[in-house]
Amino acid sequence: VRVNEDIPHSLSILAGYELPLFRGSTGWKRGVFGGWQVQGIAQKMSGRMLNGVDAYSTGVDPFISGPKEPDMYYFNACTINRQGVRQNCATPDQPAAWIQRPADTLRVASSRWSQLREMRPMLLNASLFKSFNITERVRAQFRFESFNTFNTPWFGQAQNGLDNARFGLLGNSQTNDPRNTQVALKINF
């Protein structure tokens, strides 16, 4: 059974580096400016499967190539409705990929498209931190962290409801969290 949250591929890469600044210094310069570390976590994963279209296929391949941008067609949404009128076609000569299913008829299309998934660009989380020895038993750590550092948006899934005016169009609102930052001071004793 395939579920909506089926994400078959996920890659996370973590890298850290201690900045070499003021490494040879002594006293307050090394204490304040030396020993800073940076860390990054890059994440790339497959998108979720799109919900299937509740319509009959005409046999035309619904998958279109090219960029998948907000407010652009994610798949061929050209449909012949119950009255025989073409709708949601990007061009006048685009072949219809769907025939609207008459009421009280059996659904024959899959409820999920395993071969078509939402786009999820790579995200980066980053941090900058430094540890200080206050006393022999007390340590402090200053941290600055940024989640979704480059504010990379995920636009979610394309609209798949035939009755929706945006049928076939990729969403135009961000579905993941925008960039968030936080500053923290942690004390260990």
C-alpha positions in Angstrom: 0.0 0.0 0.0 1.4 3.4 -0.9 0.7 6.3 1.4 0.7 10.0 0.8 3.9 10.4 2.8 5.9 7.8 0.8 9.3 9.4 0.4 11.6 6.7 -1.0 14.9 8.8 -1.2 16.3 11.0 1.5 19.9 12.3 1.8 21.3 14.3 4.6 24.9 15.5 4.6 26.5 17.1 7.7 29.7 19.1 7.6 31.5 21.0 10.3 34.6 23.2 10.4 36.5 25.1 13.1 37.5 28.5 11.7 41.3 28.9 11.9 41.1 32.6 13.0 43.2 33.7 15.9 44.4 30.1 16.5 48.0 31.4 17.3 46.8 34.2 19.5 46.7 34.2 23.3 44.7 35.9 26.0 41.4 37.7 25.3 41.9 37.7 21.5 41.9 33.9 21.3 39.1 33.8 24.0 36.8 36.0 22.0 37.7 35.6 18.4 39.2 32.1 18.3 37.6 28.7 18.4 34.4 29.5 16.4 32.9 26.6 14.5 30.5 26.4 11.5 28.2 23.6 10.7 25.9 22.8 7.8 23.3 20.2 7.2 22.1 19.8 3.6 19.0 17.8 3.0 17.6 16.5 -0.3 14.6 14.1 -0.6 12.1 12.8 -3.0 8.7 14.5 -3.1 5.4 13.0 -2.1 3.3 11.2 -4.8 0.7 13.3 -6.4 -2.9 12.3 -5.9 -4.3 10.7 -9.0 -6.9 12.5 -11.2 -10.4 11.2 -10.9 -11.1 11.0 -14.6 -10.7 8.7 -17.6 -7.4 8.8 -19.4 -7.6 9.4 -23.2 -4.3 7.7 -23.6 -2.3 10.9 -24.1 0.7 11.1 -21.8 -0.2 13.5 -19.0 3.5 14.2 -18.1 5.0 17.4 -19.5 8.6 18.4 -19.6 10.1 21.7 -18.9 10.3 23.8 -15.7 7.9 23.3 -12.9 7.3 26.8 -11.7 4.5 28.2 -9.5 1.4 29.0 -11.4 2.5 26.8 -14.3 1.1 23.5 -15.4 2.7 20.5 -13.7 1.0 18.0 -15.9 -1.3 18.0 -18.9 -4.6 19.2 -17.5 -6.4 19.5 -20.9 -9.8 17.9 -20.2 -13.0 17.1 -22.1 -15.8 17.8 -19.6 -19.2 16.1 -19.5 -20.7 18.5 -22.1 -17.8 17.7 -24.5 -16.1 21.0 -24.1 -12.3 21.3 -23.7 -11.1 23.0 -20.6 -7.8 23.7 -18.7 -5.9 23.5 -22.0 -2.6 25.4 -22.2 -3.0 25.9 -26.0 -5.9 25.5 -28.4 -4.2 22.5 -30.1 -3.1 20.7 -26.9 -4.3 17.1 -26.9 -6.8 16.3 -24.2 -5.4 13.9 -21.6 -8.6 13.5 -19.5 -12.3 12.9 -20.0 -14.4 13.9 -17.0 -15.9 10.8 -15.4 -19.7 10.8 -15.5 -21.6 10.8 -12.2 -22.4 7.3 -10.7 -19.7 5.5 -12.7 -16.8 3.5 -11.5 -13.4 5.2 -10.8 -10.7 3.3 -12.8 -7.8 5.7 -12.3 -5.3 5.2 -9.5 -5.7 7.4 -6.4 -1.9 8.1 -6.5 0.7 8.8 -9.2 3.8 7.0 -8.2 5.7 8.2 -11.3 4.9 11.9 -10.6 6.0 13.5 -7.4 6.1 17.0 -6.0 9.4 18.9 -6.3 11.5 19.3 -3.2 14.6 21.4 -3.7 17.6 20.9 -1.4 17.5 22.7 1.9 20.4 23.9 4.1 20.5 24.4 7.8 23.5 26.2 9.2 25.0 27.2 12.6 27.8 29.2 14.0 28.9 28.5 17.6 31.7 28.8 20.2 32.3 27.2 23.5 33.8 29.1 26.5 35.2 27.7 29.7 33.9 29.9 32.5 35.3 27.9 35.4 36.8 24.4 35.6 33.3 22.9 35.9 31.2 25.4 34.0 31.1 25.7 30.2 29.0 28.0 28.1 28.2 27.8 24.4 26.9 30.6 22.2 25.0 29.5 19.2 23.5 31.2 16.2 21.4 28.8 14.1 19.5 29.2 10.8 17.0 26.7 9.5 16.2 26.8 5.8 19.2 29.2 5.5 18.5 30.3 1.9 14.7 30.5 2.4 14.2 27.8 -0.3 10.5 27.3 -0.9 8.6 24.1 -1.6 5.4 24.8 -3.5 3.7 21.5 -2.7 1.5 19.5 -5.0 -0.2 20.5 -8.2 -4.0 20.8 -8.0 -5.6 17.6 -9.1 -9.4 18.3 -8.7 -11.1 18.6 -12.1 -13.7 21.0 -10.7 -11.0 23.3 -9.4 -10.1 26.4 -11.5 -6.4 25.7 -10.8 -6.5 22.0 -12.0 -3.0 20.9 -13.1 -1.3 24.1 -11.9 1.5 24.0 -9.3 0.7 26.0 -6.2 2.1 29.4 -5.6 2.4 29.4 -1.8 5.2 28.0 0.2 4.4 24.7 2.0 7.5 24.4 4.1 8.8 26.6 6.8 10.5 29.9 5.7 13.9 30.8 7.1 14.0 30.8 10.9 16.9 31.9 13.0 17.7 31.6 16.7 20.4 32.7 19.1 21.1 30.6 22.2 23.4 30.5 25.2 23.8 27.1 26.7 25.5 26.6 30.1 26.8 23.2 31.2 27.8 22.6 34.8 
